[in-house]
Amino acid sequence: MGRLLTDPKLAHLARYALESMPSPAAGGALRLALQTTRGELLVGVVNSLGERREQASVPPCFRT
């Protein structure tokens, strides 16, 4: 599902599905997409990571 995050037509649906999955692999796919997406797709990936509220998505210096 991670490769769909770079498809402009399917990225939103892929992000929506990954956001709701409790699996660490879903968060990993979103973090990996940070390196391969640009523009609006990148903004969407960042928003999805924020929605998941995973500690692994935040650098250690910003964790509380």
MMTF fields as JSON, N, C-alpha, C and O atoms, coordinates in Angstrom:
{
  "mmtfVersion": "1.0.0",
  "mmtfProducer": "UNKNOWN",
  "numBonds": 255,
  "numAtoms": 256,
  "numGroups": 64,
  "numChains": 1,
  "numModels": 1,
  "chainsPerModel": [1],
  "groupsPerChain": [64],
  "chainIdList": ["A"],
  "bondAtomList": [4, 2, 8, 6, 12, 10, 16, 14, 20, 18, 24, 22, 28, 26, 32, 30, 36, 34, 40, 38, 44, 42, 48, 46, 52, 50, 56, 54, 60, 58, 64, 62, 68, 66, 72, 70, 76, 74, 80, 78, 84, 82, 88, 86, 92, 90, 96, 94, 100, 98, 104, 102, 108, 106, 112, 110, 116, 114, 120, 118, 124, 122, 128, 126, 132, 130, 136, 134, 140, 138, 144, 142, 148, 146, 152, 150, 156, 154, 160, 158, 164, 162, 168, 166, 172, 170, 176, 174, 180, 178, 184, 182, 188, 186, 192, 190, 196, 194, 200, 198, 204, 202, 208, 206, 212, 210, 216, 214, 220, 218, 224, 222, 228, 226, 232, 230, 236, 234, 240, 238, 244, 242, 248, 246, 252, 250],
  "bondOrderList": [1, 1, 1, 1, 1, 1, 1, 1, 1, 1, 1, 1, 1, 1, 1, 1, 1, 1, 1, 1, 1, 1, 1, 1, 1, 1, 1, 1, 1, 1, 1, 1, 1, 1, 1, 1, 1, 1, 1, 1, 1, 1, 1, 1, 1, 1, 1, 1, 1, 1, 1, 1, 1, 1, 1, 1, 1, 1, 1, 1, 1, 1, 1],
  "groupList": [{"groupName": "MET", "atomNameList": ["N", "CA", "C", "O"], "elementList": ["N", "C", "C", "O"], "formalChargeList": [0, 0, 0, 0], "bondAtomList": [1, 0, 2, 1, 3, 2], "bondOrderList": [1, 1, 2], "singleLetterCode": "M", "chemCompType": "L-PEPTIDE LINKING"}, {"groupName": "GLY", "atomNameList": ["N", "CA", "C", "O"], "elementList": ["N", "C", "C", "O"], "formalChargeList": [0, 0, 0, 0], "bondAtomList": [1, 0, 2, 1, 3, 2], "bondOrderList": [1, 1, 2], "singleLetterCode": "G", "chemCompType": "PEPTIDE LINKING"}, {"groupName": "ARG", "atomNameList": ["N", "CA", "C", "O"], "elementList": ["N", "C", "C", "O"], "formalChargeList": [0, 0, 0, 0], "bondAtomList": [1, 0, 2, 1, 3, 2], "bondOrderList": [1, 1, 2], "singleLetterCode": "R", "chemCompType": "L-PEPTIDE LINKING"}, {"groupName": "LEU", "atomNameList": ["N", "CA", "C", "O"], "elementList": ["N", "C", "C", "O"], "formalChargeList": [0, 0, 0, 0], "bondAtomList": [1, 0, 2, 1, 3, 2], "bondOrderList": [1, 1, 2], "singleLetterCode": "L", "chemCompType": "L-PEPTIDE LINKING"}, {"groupName": "THR", "atomNameList": ["N", "CA", "C", "O"], "elementList": ["N", "C", "C", "O"], "formalChargeList": [0, 0, 0, 0], "bondAtomList": [1, 0, 2, 1, 3, 2], "bondOrderList": [1, 1, 2], "singleLetterCode": "T", "chemCompType": "L-PEPTIDE LINKING"}, {"groupName": "ASP", "atomNameList": ["N", "CA", "C", "O"], "elementList": ["N", "C", "C", "O"], "formalChargeList": [0, 0, 0, 0], "bondAtomList": [1, 0, 2, 1, 3, 2], "bondOrderList": [1, 1, 2], "singleLetterCode": "D", "chemCompType": "L-PEPTIDE LINKING"}, {"groupName": "PRO", "atomNameList": ["N", "CA", "C", "O"], "elementList": ["N", "C", "C", "O"], "formalChargeList": [0, 0, 0, 0], "bondAtomList": [1, 0, 2, 1, 3, 2], "bondOrderList": [1, 1, 2], "singleLetterCode": "P", "chemCompType": "L-PEPTIDE LINKING"}, {"groupName": "LYS", "atomNameList": ["N", "CA", "C", "O"], "elementList": ["N", "C", "C", "O"], "formalChargeList": [0, 0, 0, 0], "bondAtomList": [1, 0, 2, 1, 3, 2], "bondOrderList": [1, 1, 2], "singleLetterCode": "K", "chemCompType": "L-PEPTIDE LINKING"}, {"groupName": "ALA", "atomNameList": ["N", "CA", "C", "O"], "elementList": ["N", "C", "C", "O"], "formalChargeList": [0, 0, 0, 0], "bondAtomList": [1, 0, 2, 1, 3, 2], "bondOrderList": [1, 1, 2], "singleLetterCode": "A", "chemCompType": "L-PEPTIDE LINKING"}, {"groupName": "HIS", "atomNameList": ["N", "CA", "C", "O"], "elementList": ["N", "C", "C", "O"], "formalChargeList": [0, 0, 0, 0], "bondAtomList": [1, 0, 2, 1, 3, 2], "bondOrderList": [1, 1, 2], "singleLetterCode": "H", "chemCompType": "L-PEPTIDE LINKING"}, {"groupName": "TYR", "atomNameList": ["N", "CA", "C", "O"], "elementList": ["N", "C", "C", "O"], "formalChargeList": [0, 0, 0, 0], "bondAtomList": [1, 0, 2, 1, 3, 2], "bondOrderList": [1, 1, 2], "singleLetterCode": "Y", "chemCompType": "L-PEPTIDE LINKING"}, {"groupName": "GLU", "atomNameList": ["N", "CA", "C", "O"], "elementList": ["N", "C", "C", "O"], "formalChargeList": [0, 0, 0, 0], "bondAtomList": [1, 0, 2, 1, 3, 2], "bondOrderList": [1, 1, 2], "singleLetterCode": "E", "chemCompType": "L-PEPTIDE LINKING"}, {"groupName": "SER", "atomNameList": ["N", "CA", "C", "O"], "elementList": ["N", "C", "C", "O"], "formalChargeList": [0, 0, 0, 0], "bondAtomList": [1, 0, 2, 1, 3, 2], "bondOrderList": [1, 1, 2], "singleLetterCode": "S", "chemCompType": "L-PEPTIDE LINKING"}, {"groupName": "GLN", "atomNameList": ["N", "CA", "C", "O"], "elementList": ["N", "C", "C", "O"], "formalChargeList": [0, 0, 0, 0], "bondAtomList": [1, 0, 2, 1, 3, 2], "bondOrderList": [1, 1, 2], "singleLetterCode": "Q", "chemCompType": "L-PEPTIDE LINKING"}, {"groupName": "VAL", "atomNameList": ["N", "CA", "C", "O"], "elementList": ["N", "C", "C", "O"], "formalChargeList": [0, 0, 0, 0], "bondAtomList": [1, 0, 2, 1, 3, 2], "bondOrderList": [1, 1, 2], "singleLetterCode": "V", "chemCompType": "L-PEPTIDE LINKING"}, {"groupName": "ASN", "atomNameList": ["N", "CA", "C", "O"], "elementList": ["N", "C", "C", "O"], "formalChargeList": [0, 0, 0, 0], "bondAtomList": [1, 0, 2, 1, 3, 2], "bondOrderList": [1, 1, 2], "singleLetterCode": "N", "chemCompType": "L-PEPTIDE LINKING"}, {"groupName": "CYS", "atomNameList": ["N", "CA", "C", "O"], "elementList": ["N", "C", "C", "O"], "formalChargeList": [0, 0, 0, 0], "bondAtomList": [1, 0, 2, 1, 3, 2], "bondOrderList": [1, 1, 2], "singleLetterCode": "C", "chemCompType": "L-PEPTIDE LINKING"}, {"groupName": "PHE", "atomNameList": ["N", "CA", "C", "O"], "elementList": ["N", "C", "C", "O"], "formalChargeList": [0, 0, 0, 0], "bondAtomList": [1, 0, 2, 1, 3, 2], "bondOrderList": [1, 1, 2], "singleLetterCode": "F", "chemCompType": "L-PEPTIDE LINKING"}],
  "groupTypeList": [0, 1, 2, 3, 3, 4, 5, 6, 7, 3, 8, 9, 3, 8, 2, 10, 8, 3, 11, 12, 0, 6, 12, 6, 8, 8, 1, 1, 8, 3, 2, 3, 8, 3, 13, 4, 4, 2, 1, 11, 3, 3, 14, 1, 14, 14, 15, 12, 3, 1, 11, 2, 2, 11, 13, 8, 12, 14, 6, 6, 16, 17, 2, 4],
  "groupIdList": [1, 2, 3, 4, 5, 6, 7, 8, 9, 10, 11, 12, 13, 14, 15, 16, 17, 18, 19, 20, 21, 22, 23, 24, 25, 26, 27, 28, 29, 30, 31, 32, 33, 34, 35, 36, 37, 38, 39, 40, 41, 42, 43, 44, 45, 46, 47, 48, 49, 50, 51, 52, 53, 54, 55, 56, 57, 58, 59, 60, 61, 62, 63, 64],
  "secStructList": [7, 4, 4, 4, 4, 4, 7, 6, 6, 6, 2, 2, 2, 2, 2, 2, 2, 2, 2, 2, 7, 7, 7, 2, 2, 2, 2, 2, 2, 2, 2, 2, 2, 6, 6, 6, 7, 7, 2, 2, 2, 2, 2, 2, 2, 2, 2, 2, 2, 2, 2, 2, 6, 7, 4, 4, 4, 1, 7, 4, 4, 4, 7, 7],
  "xCoordList": [0.816, 0.0, 0.866, 0.433, 2.052, 2.943, 3.254, 3.407, 3.349, 3.683, 2.54, 2.758, 1.338, 0.199, 0.268, -0.428, 1.102, 1.217, 1.82, 1.71, 2.44, 3.022, 2.117, 2.46, 0.99, 0.051, -0.959, -1.743, -0.957, -1.859, -3.341, -4.113, -3.741, -5.146, -5.517, -6.681, -4.57, -4.866, -4.248, -4.55, -3.399, -2.667, -3.599, -3.351, -4.659, -5.559, -6.188, -6.251, -6.644, -7.245, -6.221, -6.538, -5.014, -3.962, -3.627, -3.482, -3.506, -3.224, -4.357, -4.109, -5.59, -6.747, -6.728, -7.01, -6.399, -6.332, -5.187, -5.369, -4.011, -2.855, -3.031, -2.543, -3.712, -3.937, -4.649, -4.331, -5.607, -6.424, -5.833, -6.347, -4.77, -4.158, -3.266, -2.385, -3.47, -2.635, -1.236, -0.412, -0.969, 0.309, 1.469, 1.333, 2.612, 3.798, 4.251, 4.878, 3.94, 4.315, 3.586, 4.128, 2.38, 1.635, 2.34, 2.477, 2.78, 3.541, 4.864, 5.309, 5.485, 6.743, 6.564, 7.418, 5.466, 5.194, 5.0, 5.469, 4.315, 4.12, 5.446, 5.718, 6.262, 7.566, 8.457, 9.188, 8.412, 9.189, 8.72, 9.527, 7.433, 6.881, 7.355, 7.264, 7.852, 8.398, 9.554, 9.804, 10.25, 11.415, 11.035, 11.835, 9.834, 9.484, 8.343, 8.036, 7.711, 6.604, 7.021, 7.969, 6.299, 6.559, 5.227, 4.185, 5.27, 4.099, 2.942, 3.115, 1.752, 0.545, 0.547, -0.006, 1.166, 1.232, 2.07, 1.735, 3.15, 3.999, 3.235, 3.318, 2.494, 1.681, 0.683, 0.47, 0.081, -0.856, -0.205, -0.784, 0.987, 1.713, 2.049, 1.898, 2.501, 2.818, 1.562, 1.61, 0.447, -0.814, -1.222, -1.705, -1.032, -1.381, -0.502, -0.983, 0.772, 1.659, 1.225, 1.262, 0.823, 0.328, -0.954, -1.147, -1.811, -3.067, -2.809, -3.534, -1.783, -1.45, -0.824, -0.902, -0.213, 0.429, 1.434, 1.462, 2.244, 3.268, 4.529, 5.006, 5.059, 6.313, 7.459, 8.373, 7.429, 8.511, 8.576, 9.593, 7.517, 7.485, 8.049, 8.176, 8.389, 8.879, 10.33, 10.654, 11.212, 12.608, 12.686, 11.884, 13.632, 13.74, 13.813, 13.313, 14.423, 14.563, 13.227, 13.147, 12.18, 10.867, 9.857, 8.718, 10.23, 9.302, 9.127, 10.054, 7.914, 7.67, 7.521, 7.31],
  "yCoordList": [-1.183, 0.0, 1.255, 2.302, 1.165, 2.311, 2.931, 4.147, 2.101, 2.648, 3.471, 4.284, 3.283, 4.084, 5.52, 6.4, 5.751, 7.093, 8.094, 9.301, 7.624, 8.529, 8.684, 9.417, 8.016, 8.098, 9.214, 9.103, 10.28, 11.405, 11.018, 11.666, 9.989, 9.588, 8.698, 8.666, 7.988, 7.016, 7.346, 6.68, 8.353, 8.653, 8.948, 8.496, 9.697, 10.04, 8.788, 8.652, 7.889, 6.652, 5.795, 5.196, 5.733, 4.954, 5.55, 4.823, 6.876, 7.525, 7.284, 7.006, 7.389, 7.174, 5.768, 5.583, 4.793, 3.409, 3.23, 2.601, 3.775, 3.606, 4.333, 3.862, 5.461, 6.207, 5.364, 5.437, 4.566, 3.825, 2.471, 1.826, 2.045, 0.759, 0.896, 1.756, 0.077, 0.175, -0.426, -0.352, -1.001, -1.665, -0.675, 0.367, -0.989, -0.148, -0.079, 0.899, -1.099, -1.092, 0.017, 0.566, 0.347, 1.427, 2.762, 3.561, 3.0, 4.213, 4.227, 5.272, 3.073, 2.973, 3.303, 3.958, 2.858, 3.167, 4.666, 5.239, 5.298, 6.745, 7.491, 8.447, 7.06, 7.72, 7.528, 8.445, 6.375, 6.125, 7.035, 7.491, 7.291, 8.147, 9.597, 10.361, 9.979, 11.33, 11.567, 12.702, 10.511, 10.624, 10.613, 11.024, 10.151, 9.953, 10.831, 10.825, 11.581, 12.432, 13.89, 14.276, 14.689, 16.127, 16.872, 16.281, 18.144, 19.001, 18.595, 18.287, 18.6, 18.284, 16.866, 16.617, 15.935, 14.561, 14.5, 13.768, 15.264, 15.307, 15.91, 15.411, 16.977, 17.586, 16.566, 16.495, 15.787, 14.764, 13.702, 13.272, 13.278, 12.274, 12.828, 12.133, 14.067, 14.692, 14.769, 14.479, 15.156, 15.21, 13.837, 13.716, 12.819, 11.461, 11.012, 10.375, 11.34, 10.997, 11.726, 11.155, 12.963, 13.706, 13.11, 13.066, 12.661, 12.044, 10.755, 10.447, 10.009, 8.756, 8.994, 8.128, 10.143, 10.509, 9.461, 9.098, 8.991, 7.998, 8.671, 9.641, 8.165, 8.695, 8.488, 9.311, 7.403, 7.105, 8.122, 8.211, 8.883, 9.878, 11.219, 12.134, 11.34, 12.602, 12.416, 11.45, 13.336, 13.234, 13.239, 13.909, 12.511, 12.416, 13.755, 13.883, 14.751, 16.044, 16.769, 17.719, 16.343, 16.986, 16.159, 16.594, 14.993, 14.134, 14.632, 15.166, 14.446, 14.845, 13.655, 13.807],
  "zCoordList": [0.0, 0.0, 0.0, -0.481, 0.52, 0.59, -0.762, -0.869, -1.796, -3.115, -3.684, -4.583, -3.185, -3.635, -3.12, -3.626, -2.121, -1.551, -2.532, -2.321, -3.574, -4.573, -5.798, -6.725, -5.813, -6.929, -6.647, -5.704, -7.442, -7.166, -7.1, -6.393, -7.813, -7.815, -6.634, -6.235, -6.077, -5.029, -3.668, -2.678, -3.609, -2.381, -1.207, -0.089, -1.454, -0.358, 0.25, 1.472, -0.59, -0.083, 0.654, 1.681, 0.143, 0.799, 2.165, 3.148, 2.221, 3.505, 4.494, 5.667, 4.032, 4.892, 5.487, 6.671, 4.668, 5.149, 6.143, 7.185, 5.833, 6.708, 8.039, 9.067, 8.033, 9.28, 10.321, 11.508, 9.883, 10.836, 11.248, 12.161, 10.59, 10.926, 12.158, 12.178, 13.177, 14.372, 14.189, 15.1, 13.06, 12.805, 12.702, 12.061, 13.329, 13.156, 11.692, 11.285, 10.91, 9.494, 8.734, 7.774, 9.148, 8.5, 8.727, 7.8, 9.945, 10.233, 9.489, 9.016, 9.388, 8.648, 7.177, 6.578, 6.594, 5.18, 4.995, 4.011, 5.929, 5.84, 6.008, 5.281, 6.957, 7.149, 5.928, 5.554, 5.312, 4.101, 2.963, 2.153, 2.908, 1.856, 1.983, 1.021, 3.143, 3.3, 2.335, 1.929, 1.971, 1.088, -0.383, -1.223, -0.717, -2.123, -2.612, -3.804, -1.728, -2.142, -2.13, -1.446, -2.895, -2.983, -3.03, -3.313, -2.757, -2.896, -2.012, -0.833, -2.603, -1.841, -1.287, -0.216, -2.009, -1.503, -0.226, 0.705, -0.183, 1.013, 2.184, 3.306, 1.928, 2.987, 3.536, 4.746, 2.663, 3.097, 3.962, 4.959, 3.591, 4.38, 5.764, 6.769, 5.812, 7.104, 7.969, 9.164, 7.373, 8.12, 8.639, 9.765, 7.837, 8.265, 9.427, 10.363, 9.368, 10.489, 11.758, 12.847, 11.621, 12.778, 13.338, 14.553, 12.465, 12.888, 13.674, 14.62, 13.285, 13.969, 15.342, 16.213, 15.539, 16.811, 17.29, 18.466, 16.369, 16.713, 17.231, 16.644, 18.312, 18.838, 17.862, 17.804, 17.094, 16.153, 15.022, 14.334, 14.82, 13.744, 14.178, 13.365, 15.454, 16.001, 16.422, 17.114, 16.01, 16.449, 17.978, 18.63, 18.555, 20.021, 20.733, 21.851, 20.114, 20.796, 20.97, 21.749, 20.262, 20.372, 21.141, 21.309, 21.609, 22.353, 23.777, 24.384, 24.3, 25.685, 26.575, 27.778]
}
